[in-house]
Amino acid sequence: MKKFKLLRLKMYDQDITQEDIAQHIANVLNNTCSISHISDLFNGRSSWRMDEAYAVLDLLKVPHSELHKYFPKDGERSCFVQI
């Protein structure tokens, strides 16, 4: 099962790739952010930092109050959430 399903759906809907996210995070946070790091985040091999998660929400134009929907614990929902 893929992690961060709602995040992936939102990215797909807006035609945003993991490469776009890596570039956006690098620009916003003034650091380097590789595609392999983003891949590790999406696959649960690394944990999202809060500043990275908020940068992604900004890119996707999602309110920060919905952070819990797009970045659930362990990347998976334990129950159905209506969107």
C-alpha positions in Angstrom: 0.0 0.0 0.0 1.4 3.4 -1.0 1.8 5.9 1.8 0.5 9.5 1.7 -2.3 8.7 -0.7 -4.2 12.0 -0.3 -1.0 13.9 -0.9 -0.2 11.9 -4.0 -3.8 12.4 -5.3 -3.5 16.2 -4.8 -0.1 16.2 -6.6 -1.6 14.2 -9.4 -4.6 16.6 -9.7 -2.3 19.6 -9.9 0.3 17.8 -12.1 3.0 18.2 -9.5 5.9 15.7 -9.4 8.2 14.7 -6.6 10.9 16.5 -8.6 8.8 19.7 -8.3 8.5 19.2 -4.6 12.2 18.7 -4.2 12.9 21.9 -6.1 10.2 23.9 -4.2 11.5 22.7 -0.8 15.1 23.6 -1.8 14.0 27.1 -2.9 11.8 27.8 0.1 14.1 26.5 2.7 17.3 27.7 1.0 18.9 24.3 1.1 19.5 21.3 -1.1 16.8 18.7 -1.4 17.4 15.7 -3.7 14.8 13.6 -5.4 16.1 10.6 -3.5 15.3 12.4 -0.2 11.8 13.1 -1.4 11.5 9.4 -2.5 12.6 8.3 1.0 10.0 10.6 2.5 7.1 9.3 0.4 8.1 5.7 1.0 8.5 6.1 4.8 12.3 5.5 4.9 12.7 9.1 6.3 10.3 11.3 8.3 9.0 14.6 7.0 10.2 17.6 8.9 7.5 20.2 9.7 9.1 22.9 7.6 9.1 20.5 4.6 5.5 19.5 5.1 4.3 23.1 5.3 6.3 24.0 2.2 4.5 21.2 0.3 1.1 22.4 1.6 2.0 25.9 0.3 3.0 24.5 -3.1 -0.3 22.6 -3.3 -2.3 25.6 -2.0 -3.6 23.5 0.9 -4.5 25.2 4.2 -2.0 24.4 7.0 -4.9 23.4 9.2 -5.2 20.3 6.9 -1.7 19.1 7.6 -3.0 16.0 9.5 -4.9 14.9 6.4 -2.0 15.0 4.0 0.7 13.9 6.5 -0.9 11.3 8.7 1.1 9.3 11.2 3.3 6.8 9.4 1.9 8.0 6.1 -1.3 6.0 6.4 -4.8 6.6 7.6 -6.4 4.2 10.1 -9.9 5.1 9.0 -11.8 6.6 6.1 -11.6 10.4 5.9 -14.1 12.2 3.6 -12.4 14.9 1.5 
